[in-house]
Amino acid sequence: MLIRGRTLSFLRKPESLDDHAAYAYESDGALLIAEGLILASGAYETVKAQAPEGIAEIDHRPHLILPGFIDTHLHFPQMQVIGSYAANLLEWLNTYTFPEECRFVESAHAQRIATHFFDEMIRHGTTTAVAYCSVHKSSVDAFFAEALRRDMRMIAGKVMMDRNAPQGLLDTPEMGYDETRAVIEEWHGKGRNHVAITPRFAITSTPEQMRATQTLIQEFPDLHVQTHLSENRDEIDFTCSLYPEAQDYTDVYARYGMLGPKTLLGHCIHLSEREMDVMSDTGSVAVHCPTSNLFLGSGLFPLKKLGRRAKPVRVSVATDIGGGSSYSMLRTLDEAYKIQQLQGERLNPFESYHLMTRGNAEALSLADRIGTLEPGTDADFVVLDMAATPAMALKAEVVNSLADELFLLQTMGDDRAITETYVAGKAVKTGL
């Protein structure tokens, strides 16, 4: 199949608005697709010359084609928690989130929510996500079964938590270890599934469970690890009281061998300089969740500071459903822009789109598979329409540059701006 349209793919992180060498843009571009992969990309005439005669062709002009969006932190069981009124993180968890997650012991409920979850990913142009399931193995089975059915590249894990939560959400160090191993054996590498080792956060895991987590990491060093770090000041104080021997919150995870280049740490808002140094030294990833941070009043993520330190910290961006208030990576980066504005910083649109495509792929150590339009990578991409709504169409009349178009999409766009989502070369949004 030959896909025609304006194409945009990043080669590296843009250093400025005028850093045109950071990306490849074709005003009349094309992708040659076969067996779920991109075989060729570039100017339409060049790519068409490589295609077999009589190949099926889909013309998306004048729309813009980008790699599928990547969401590096969200909670699959929290679809019905979005928009729950609470003062802060811990109140929100105890009042809404934990009771909702208890429902995922039921396989039928988990399967129903999994169907809706993947529908929303596709509707919003997200082709890869990193998800927390619930403590119940049934939730992970439902998630990965649906990912397999849709042939989507997904990363997820069974949450491990053995204290400071309702009884219906507690496992034990042994159960958390055994069930995570079972999930790895059943699902990792099946289709495009990746399993992540997933202790929820230090507050809900005893030292014994943290040691079980460390054992899993030692046994499966190639797997991703995900947890939460320094989202809320009360959370930080509580964590430090539970682990008084640690220097700080980050040191809790360091002591159990949990930091490394495949470790994704949600939020990371209130880090000390020492903690930033440790994250830099270990290559761990600070995951920025803008809509969640604003919704729960957690704080302002120091995105620019982390990147320009002498010891820079790797970063990614995410929706954090359901503390986050939108499934859309466009809406997410719109809020990220505002958070930087409040700190006297600038986030230009090329940086934003790099973050939600190649940047997030690099944070996941998966840029060889997703996040670009390069030949040999998975054919996961989205088609964007900057005139998707009447208000956007009116603004689009005065858009004169690619940067302006991207910023319009980011500022005013949502799922309506996603004309089509392609997963492994197949159009999957049509008909949802």
C-alpha positions as CSV (number, residue, x, y, z in Angstrom):
1,M,0.0,0.0,0.0
2,L,1.2,3.5,-0.8
3,I,0.1,6.3,1.6
4,R,0.4,9.9,0.3
5,G,0.4,13.1,2.3
6,R,2.6,15.7,3.9
7,T,5.0,13.7,6.1
8,L,6.9,14.8,9.2
9,S,9.4,12.7,11.2
10,F,12.1,13.7,13.6
11,L,15.8,12.8,13.3
12,R,16.8,14.1,16.7
13,K,15.6,16.6,19.3
14,P,15.2,20.1,17.9
15,E,17.4,22.7,19.5
16,S,15.3,25.7,18.4
17,L,12.3,26.7,16.3
18,D,14.7,27.2,13.3
19,D,16.5,23.8,13.7
20,H,15.2,22.4,10.4
21,A,18.0,19.7,10.3
22,A,16.2,18.0,13.3
23,Y,13.4,16.7,11.2
24,A,12.4,15.4,7.7
25,Y,9.4,17.1,6.1
26,E,7.9,16.4,2.7
27,S,5.3,18.7,1.3
28,D,4.3,15.9,-1.0
29,G,5.5,12.7,0.7
30,A,4.6,9.1,0.8
31,L,5.1,5.8,2.8
32,L,5.4,2.4,1.2
33,I,3.8,-0.1,3.5
34,A,3.9,-3.9,3.5
35,E,3.3,-6.6,6.2
36,G,3.0,-4.0,9.0
37,L,6.3,-2.2,8.2
38,I,7.4,0.9,6.5
39,L,9.5,-0.2,3.5
40,A,10.2,3.3,2.1
41,S,9.5,6.9,3.0
42,G,10.3,10.3,1.5
43,A,9.1,12.4,-1.5
44,Y,6.1,10.9,-3.2
45,E,7.7,10.5,-6.7
46,T,10.7,8.8,-5.2
47,V,8.7,6.4,-3.1
48,K,6.2,5.6,-5.8
49,A,9.1,4.6,-8.1
50,Q,10.0,1.9,-5.6
51,A,6.4,0.5,-5.4
52,P,5.0,-2.4,-7.5
53,E,2.9,-1.4,-10.5
54,G,-0.8,-1.1,-9.7
55,I,-0.2,-0.8,-5.9
56,A,-3.2,0.4,-3.8
57,E,-2.8,4.1,-3.0
58,I,-4.5,6.2,-0.3
59,D,-4.2,10.0,-0.7
60,H,-4.5,11.9,2.6
61,R,-3.5,15.3,1.1
62,P,-3.5,18.0,2.4
63,H,-3.3,16.4,5.8
64,L,-0.1,15.8,7.8
65,I,1.2,12.3,8.5
66,L,3.3,11.8,11.6
67,P,4.5,8.7,13.6
68,G,1.8,7.4,15.9
69,F,1.8,9.2,19.3
70,I,3.4,7.4,22.3
71,D,2.1,7.7,25.9
72,T,4.6,6.7,28.5
73,H,2.5,6.6,31.6
74,L,-1.2,5.9,32.2
75,H,-3.5,3.7,34.3
76,F,-5.7,1.2,32.4
77,P,-8.1,0.7,35.3
78,Q,-8.8,4.4,35.8
79,M,-11.0,5.2,32.8
80,Q,-14.0,5.7,35.1
81,V,-11.9,7.7,37.6
82,I,-11.2,10.6,35.2
83,G,-12.7,13.9,36.4
84,S,-13.1,12.8,40.0
85,Y,-13.2,15.8,42.4
86,A,-10.4,15.7,45.1
87,A,-8.0,18.0,46.8
88,N,-4.8,16.2,46.2
89,L,-3.1,12.9,45.2
90,L,-3.6,10.9,48.4
91,E,-7.2,11.9,48.9
92,W,-7.9,11.1,45.2
93,L,-6.3,7.7,45.5
94,N,-8.2,6.7,48.6
95,T,-11.5,8.1,47.7
96,Y,-11.8,7.2,44.0
97,T,-9.0,5.2,42.5
98,F,-8.5,2.3,44.9
99,P,-12.2,1.5,45.1
100,E,-12.5,1.6,41.3
101,E,-9.4,-0.7,40.9
102,C,-11.0,-3.3,43.2
103,R,-13.5,-4.0,40.4
104,F,-10.8,-5.4,38.2
105,V,-10.8,-8.7,40.0
106,E,-13.7,-9.5,37.7
107,S,-12.5,-10.6,34.3
108,A,-15.6,-9.5,32.5
109,H,-15.2,-5.9,33.8
110,A,-11.5,-5.9,32.9
111,Q,-12.3,-7.1,29.4
112,R,-15.0,-4.4,28.9
113,I,-12.8,-1.6,30.0
114,A,-9.9,-3.0,27.8
115,T,-12.1,-2.6,24.7
116,H,-12.9,1.0,25.6
117,F,-9.3,1.7,26.5
118,F,-7.9,0.7,23.1
119,D,-10.8,2.4,21.3
120,E,-9.7,5.7,23.0
121,M,-6.0,5.2,22.2
122,I,-6.9,4.7,18.5
123,R,-9.4,7.6,18.5
124,H,-6.7,10.0,19.9
125,G,-3.9,8.7,17.6
126,T,-1.9,6.9,20.4
127,T,-0.4,3.7,18.9
128,T,1.8,2.8,21.9
129,A,1.2,3.3,25.6
130,V,2.9,2.3,28.8
131,A,0.1,1.2,31.2
132,Y,-0.4,0.2,34.8
133,C,-2.9,-2.5,35.2
134,S,-4.4,-3.3,38.6
135,V,-3.0,-5.7,41.2
136,H,-5.2,-8.5,39.7
137,K,-3.7,-10.7,37.0
138,S,-7.1,-10.8,35.3
139,S,-6.6,-7.1,34.5
140,V,-3.3,-7.7,32.8
141,D,-4.6,-10.7,30.9
142,A,-7.5,-8.6,29.6
143,F,-5.1,-5.8,28.6
144,F,-2.6,-7.9,26.7
145,A,-5.3,-10.0,25.0
146,E,-6.9,-6.9,23.6
147,A,-3.5,-5.5,22.6
148,L,-2.7,-8.7,20.8
149,R,-6.1,-8.7,19.1
150,R,-5.4,-5.2,17.7
151,D,-1.7,-5.9,16.9
152,M,-0.6,-2.9,18.9
153,R,2.8,-2.4,20.5
154,M,2.0,-1.9,24.2
155,I,3.9,-2.0,27.5
156,A,2.1,-2.9,30.7
157,G,2.4,-4.7,34.0
158,K,0.6,-6.1,37.0
159,V,0.7,-3.6,39.8
160,M,2.5,-4.9,42.9
161,M,1.3,-3.5,46.2
162,D,1.1,-5.1,49.6
163,R,0.3,-2.3,52.1
164,N,-1.5,1.0,52.5
165,A,-4.4,0.1,50.2
166,P,-7.8,-1.7,50.6
167,Q,-7.6,-5.4,51.2
168,G,-9.0,-6.1,47.8
169,L,-6.0,-4.4,46.2
170,L,-3.2,-6.1,48.2
171,D,-1.0,-8.9,47.1
172,T,2.0,-10.3,49.0
173,P,5.7,-10.1,48.1
174,E,5.5,-13.8,47.0
175,M,2.2,-13.3,45.0
176,G,3.5,-10.1,43.3
177,Y,6.7,-12.0,42.3
178,D,4.9,-15.2,41.1
179,E,2.1,-13.4,39.2
180,T,4.6,-11.0,37.5
181,R,6.7,-14.0,36.4
182,A,3.5,-15.7,35.1
183,V,2.6,-12.5,33.2
184,I,6.1,-12.3,31.7
185,E,6.0,-16.0,30.6
186,E,2.5,-15.7,29.1
187,W,2.6,-12.3,27.4
188,H,6.1,-10.8,26.9
189,G,7.0,-11.0,23.3
190,K,3.6,-12.4,22.3
191,G,2.6,-10.3,19.3
192,R,3.9,-6.8,20.0
193,N,3.5,-7.0,23.8
194,H,6.1,-5.9,26.3
195,V,5.8,-6.6,30.1
196,A,6.9,-4.0,32.6
197,I,7.8,-4.8,36.2
198,T,5.4,-2.6,38.1
199,P,5.6,-1.8,41.8
200,R,3.0,1.0,42.2
201,F,5.1,3.2,44.4
202,A,7.1,2.9,47.7
203,I,4.2,3.8,49.9
204,T,2.3,0.7,48.8
205,S,5.2,-1.8,48.8
206,T,6.9,-3.2,51.9
207,P,10.7,-3.6,51.9
208,E,10.0,-7.3,51.3
209,Q,8.1,-6.6,48.2
210,M,10.8,-4.2,47.0
211,R,13.3,-7.0,47.4
212,A,11.0,-9.2,45.3
213,T,11.0,-6.4,42.7
214,Q,14.8,-6.3,42.7
215,T,14.9,-10.1,42.1
216,L,12.6,-9.7,39.1
217,I,14.7,-6.9,37.7
218,Q,17.9,-9.1,38.1
219,E,16.2,-12.1,36.5
220,F,14.7,-10.0,33.6
221,P,17.1,-7.2,33.0
222,D,15.8,-6.3,29.6
223,L,12.3,-5.5,30.8
224,H,10.9,-2.0,31.6
225,V,10.4,-1.0,35.2
226,Q,7.7,1.6,36.1
227,T,6.7,3.3,39.3
228,H,6.0,6.7,40.7
229,L,8.4,9.3,42.3
230,S,8.0,12.7,43.9
231,E,4.6,13.7,42.7
232,N,3.2,15.3,45.8
233,R,4.9,16.7,48.9
234,D,2.7,14.7,51.4
235,E,3.6,11.6,49.4
236,I,7.3,12.3,49.7
237,D,7.1,12.9,53.4
238,F,5.1,9.6,53.9
239,T,7.5,7.7,51.8
240,C,10.5,9.0,53.7
241,S,8.9,8.0,57.0
242,L,8.4,4.5,55.7
243,Y,12.0,4.2,54.6
244,P,14.0,6.3,57.2
245,E,17.3,4.7,56.2
246,A,17.1,6.2,52.7
247,Q,18.6,9.6,51.9
248,D,15.5,10.7,50.0
249,Y,12.7,9.3,47.9
250,T,14.9,8.4,44.9
251,D,17.3,6.6,47.2
252,V,14.5,4.2,48.2
253,Y,14.4,2.9,44.6
254,A,18.2,3.0,44.2
255,R,18.7,0.8,47.2
256,Y,16.6,-1.9,45.5
257,G,18.3,-1.7,42.2
258,M,15.3,-0.2,40.5
259,L,17.0,2.6,38.6
260,G,18.3,2.3,35.0
261,P,17.8,3.2,31.4
262,K,14.5,1.3,31.1
263,T,13.1,2.7,34.4
264,L,10.1,5.1,33.9
265,L,9.5,7.3,37.0
266,G,6.1,9.0,36.9
267,H,6.0,12.7,37.8
268,C,9.4,13.6,39.4
269,I,8.3,17.1,40.2
270,H,10.0,17.8,43.5
271,L,13.5,16.3,43.0
272,S,16.6,17.6,44.8
273,E,19.8,18.2,42.9
274,R,21.2,15.0,44.4
275,E,18.2,13.0,43.1
276,M,18.5,14.5,39.6
277,D,22.2,13.5,39.6
278,V,21.3,10.0,40.5
279,M,18.7,9.8,37.8
280,S,21.2,11.2,35.3
281,D,23.9,8.7,36.3
282,T,21.5,5.7,36.0
283,G,19.8,6.9,32.8
284,S,16.4,6.7,34.5
285,V,13.5,8.5,32.8
286,A,11.4,11.3,34.4
287,V,7.9,11.1,33.0
288,H,6.1,14.4,32.8
289,C,2.3,14.2,33.2
290,P,1.1,17.8,32.7
291,T,-2.7,17.5,32.9
292,S,-2.5,15.3,36.0
293,N,0.0,17.6,37.7
294,L,-2.4,20.5,37.2
295,F,-5.6,18.6,38.0
296,L,-4.3,17.3,41.3
297,G,-2.3,20.5,42.1
298,S,0.9,18.5,42.4
299,G,3.3,21.1,41.0
300,L,5.2,22.3,38.0
301,F,7.5,19.9,36.3
302,P,11.0,21.4,35.6
303,L,11.3,20.1,32.0
304,K,13.8,22.6,30.8
305,K,16.0,22.5,33.9
306,L,16.2,18.7,33.7
307,G,17.4,18.9,30.1
308,R,20.0,21.6,30.4
309,R,21.8,20.5,33.6
310,A,25.5,19.5,33.5
311,K,24.0,16.1,34.2
312,P,20.9,16.1,32.2
313,V,17.9,13.8,33.0
314,R,16.1,11.9,30.4
315,V,12.4,12.9,30.1
316,S,9.2,11.7,28.4
317,V,5.6,13.0,28.4
318,A,2.4,11.2,29.2
319,T,-1.3,11.6,29.9
320,D,-1.5,9.8,33.3
321,I,-5.1,8.7,32.8
322,G,-7.0,9.0,35.1
323,G,-5.3,11.6,37.2
324,G,-4.7,13.2,33.8
325,S,-7.8,14.7,32.3
326,S,-7.4,13.9,28.6
327,Y,-6.4,10.8,26.5
328,S,-5.0,13.2,23.8
329,M,-1.3,13.7,23.5
330,L,-2.1,17.0,21.7
331,R,-4.0,18.2,24.8
332,T,-1.2,16.9,27.0
333,L,1.5,18.9,25.2
334,D,-0.7,22.0,25.2
335,E,-0.7,21.8,29.0
336,A,3.0,21.1,29.0
337,Y,3.5,24.3,27.1
338,K,1.5,26.3,29.7
339,I,3.5,24.7,32.6
340,Q,6.7,25.9,31.0
341,Q,5.2,29.4,30.4
342,L,4.5,29.6,34.1
343,Q,8.2,29.0,34.8
344,G,9.4,31.6,32.3
345,E,10.4,28.9,29.8
346,R,9.5,28.2,26.2
347,L,8.4,24.9,24.6
348,N,8.3,25.3,20.9
349,P,6.0,23.1,18.8
350,F,8.8,21.0,17.2
351,E,10.0,20.1,20.6
352,S,6.5,19.0,21.6
353,Y,6.0,16.8,18.6
354,H,9.4,15.3,19.0
355,L,8.5,14.4,22.6
356,M,5.3,12.6,21.7
357,T,6.9,10.7,18.8
358,R,10.7,10.0,18.6
359,G,11.5,11.5,22.0
360,N,9.1,9.1,23.8
361,A,10.3,6.2,21.7
362,E,13.9,6.9,22.7
363,A,12.8,7.1,26.4
364,L,11.4,3.6,25.9
365,S,14.5,2.4,24.1
366,L,12.2,1.5,21.2
367,A,13.2,4.1,18.6
368,D,14.3,1.3,16.3
369,R,10.7,0.1,16.1
370,I,8.4,3.1,16.7
371,G,8.3,6.9,16.8
372,T,9.6,7.6,13.3
373,L,8.7,7.1,9.7
374,E,12.0,5.5,8.9
375,P,12.2,2.4,6.6
376,G,12.2,-0.8,8.6
377,T,10.1,0.5,11.5
378,D,6.6,-0.4,12.4
379,A,3.9,1.2,10.3
380,D,2.2,3.0,13.2
381,F,1.3,6.5,12.1
382,V,-1.4,9.2,12.3
383,V,-3.0,11.6,9.9
384,L,-3.7,15.1,11.3
385,D,-6.2,17.7,10.0
386,M,-5.5,21.3,11.3
387,A,-9.0,22.4,10.1
388,A,-10.9,19.6,11.9
389,T,-13.3,21.9,13.7
390,P,-14.9,25.2,12.6
391,A,-12.8,27.2,15.0
392,M,-9.6,25.4,13.8
393,A,-10.6,25.9,10.2
394,L,-10.9,29.6,10.8
395,K,-7.5,29.8,12.4
396,A,-6.0,27.6,9.7
397,E,-6.8,30.3,7.1
398,V,-3.9,32.4,8.5
399,V,-1.4,29.6,9.2
400,N,1.7,30.1,7.0
401,S,4.3,27.7,8.3
402,L,4.7,24.1,9.6
403,A,5.5,25.4,13.1
404,D,2.2,27.4,13.1
405,E,0.3,24.4,11.9
406,L,1.7,22.2,14.6
407,F,1.0,24.7,17.3
408,L,-2.6,25.1,16.1
409,L,-3.1,21.4,16.3
410,Q,-1.5,21.2,19.7
411,T,-3.4,24.2,21.1
412,M,-6.9,23.5,19.6
413,G,-6.8,19.9,18.5
414,D,-8.1,16.7,20.2
415,D,-9.4,13.4,18.8
416,R,-11.3,15.2,16.1
417,A,-8.0,16.3,14.6
418,I,-7.0,12.7,14.1
419,T,-8.3,11.9,10.6
420,E,-7.0,8.4,10.7
421,T,-4.8,6.1,12.9
422,Y,-2.8,3.4,11.3
423,V,-1.6,0.4,13.4
424,A,0.8,-2.0,11.7
425,G,-0.2,-0.6,8.4
426,K,-3.9,-0.9,8.8
427,A,-6.4,2.0,9.2
428,V,-8.1,1.4,12.4
429,K,-9.9,4.6,13.5
430,T,-12.5,4.5,10.7
431,G,-15.7,3.0,12.0
432,L,-15.0,3.5,15.7
